[in-house]
């Protein structure tokens, strides 16, 4: 014999009162809004829109345009390009800076032996004249923060060893990025979400 379940019996189905459509619609709209907000944030990050005003030093292969390295820098920061002169076999240090455009500036040069392609006195750079001094056998050239935008350097062989040296003690050897004889272009550009990798 089959016993039919009644409202008071153990087999009874209890019905919850239905949520009014307006309440359900509110939760649905809230969920849609949350998904849209997450998608918008992800879209901004993926499109590479700037998320920081900190400039970035970018190194590119001159021949291919391939990006070889990038590094966050700060306005007012200076760094050095160190190498051994291919003729004199003496150290040459060129100093670059970052201005607030942001851009690359030429700050100065130091060497202790004259040689080909090295200055022998003050030179005109645009509307500025360099300051050239010799003291205790050291030649110093001050470019007074001359804005250069970007600079191209032809990478020397291992004895020349072009290397960037930064204030935090890190160095970047050009021969670790490309071959001798290759060209590397240095440029400072604004940071973007797609560019912050190193």
Secondary structure as GFF3:
##gff-version 3
##sequence-region A 1 198
A	DSSP	alpha_helix	21	47	.	.	.	ID=ss1
A	DSSP	beta_strand	55	61	.	.	.	ID=ss2
A	DSSP	beta_strand	67	72	.	.	.	ID=ss3
A	DSSP	beta_strand	78	84	.	.	.	ID=ss4
A	DSSP	beta_strand	91	99	.	.	.	ID=ss5
A	DSSP	beta_strand	103	111	.	.	.	ID=ss6
A	DSSP	beta_strand	124	125	.	.	.	ID=ss7
A	DSSP	beta_strand	128	129	.	.	.	ID=ss8
A	DSSP	beta_strand	131	135	.	.	.	ID=ss9
A	DSSP	beta_strand	138	154	.	.	.	ID=ss10
A	DSSP	beta_strand	163	166	.	.	.	ID=ss11
A	DSSP	beta_strand	171	173	.	.	.	ID=ss12
A	DSSP	three_ten_helix	174	176	.	.	.	ID=ss13
A	DSSP	beta_strand	183	190	.	.	.	ID=ss14
###
